[in-house]
Amino acid sequence: MSWIRETEPKSGDPPPVIKVMSINPKAMESVLNLSQALFFGGSNLTRVQEEAIATVVSVINKCRY
């Protein structure tokens, strides 16, 4: 939890790790588009399978994101 007051996420909001860039909306949108292009939809795996793999890799790397 950050020391900055946070609002409840709304459907369609970018993930918090991207949303921290909201002070620069153009940069935030660019990073969001890049991450979606790199991490999702570029393989024959389903979104659920991709998320499961990302979760396992994050746990192995002891990364919260």
N, C-alpha and C positions, 0 to 999 in steps of 0.2 A: 504494500500500500504506500502510495507516495504521500508526501507531506502537503501536496497541493490538493485542494478539495476537488473531488471527482463527481461527475454526474453519472446517473445510471445509463448504461449503453442502450441505444435505440436500435431497432432492426435496420440493417443497412449501414450502420456506423463502421468505419474502418477499425481494425484491431488496435488496442491501446498502444502497441509498439510503433504503429504508424501514426496514430492520432497525436502523439506528442509533438509531431511536426506541424501541428495546425496553425502555428504562428506564421508559417509560410505555406499557404494553401497550394500553390503551384508545385512546390517541392513535395508536399505530402501526396498530392495526386500522382505525381510522377513515380514516386517510390511505391505507392499502392499498385499502380498499373504494372510496374516492373515486376513486383513480387508475384502478382497474379499471373503474369505471362510466364515467369520462370518456374513457379511452383505448382501451378494447377492447370490442367487441361492439355498439357503437352505430352501425355502418355496414354496408354490404354487402360491405366488404372482408374478406378472410380475415385471420386472426391473422398469418400470414407477411407478407402485404402491408402490414399496419399496422406490423409490426416493421421492415420494410424502409424504409418512409417515415420512421419514427422515427430509424432509423440514419442516413439521408441528412441529415435535419434536424440531428441531433446533430453530424455531421461538418461541415456548413456553419457551424454555430454554435460549432465547436471545443469541444464539450461532451463530457465523458467518459461521461455517462449519456444 
